Amino acid sequence: MTTLELITSFAFAFVVVGLFFDLDSTVKRIDRRTKRLELCLDLILDRLEIDTPFQLSERIKQIALDPKRKVEAIRLYKEETNVTLREAVDAINAYIAQHQSSSNS
């Protein structure tokens, strides 16, 4: 390998590494900004006393009504909505309670 080829290879590697770190820092900056915006939005919604419940898909509703598949419904809801486990459990329990009270009426 000639000296010119060696220098070119090192320069190319240096540029690739530089681009990777630049991209990584850009992604981190966007992630930080997104988290700040989500926090601000949550504070605004709390201040205005606005609750933003997620809607259960028909598939999850059917699964949730089967007592043997309740855990599956919680898992699916958590995956679909990206909420915490506690929020998913609360949402599924609320739906089941609502469904039971409406069917008893």
C-alpha positions, 0 to 999 in steps of 0.5 A: 500500500502506498503512502498516498493510499494509507493517508487516504484510508486514514482520512476516510476513517477519520471522516467516518468517525467524525460523522458518526459522532456528529450524528450521535450528538445530534440524536442526543440533542433531539432526544433532550429537546423531545423530553423537555417538550414532553415535560412542558406539555405534561405540565400544561395538561396538568395545569389545565386539568386535561386528562389524555386517556389512550383509546383501547383498540378493539383487539385489546378490548376483546382480549381484556374481557377474557380473564385468562388473557388479561396480562396479554391485554396489559402487555399489548396496551403497554406496547401500543401506547408506550405507557408505564406498566402501572398506567397499562394495568389501570387502563385495562382494569378501568375498561373491564370495570366499565364494561362490567358495570354497563353489562350489569345495568 
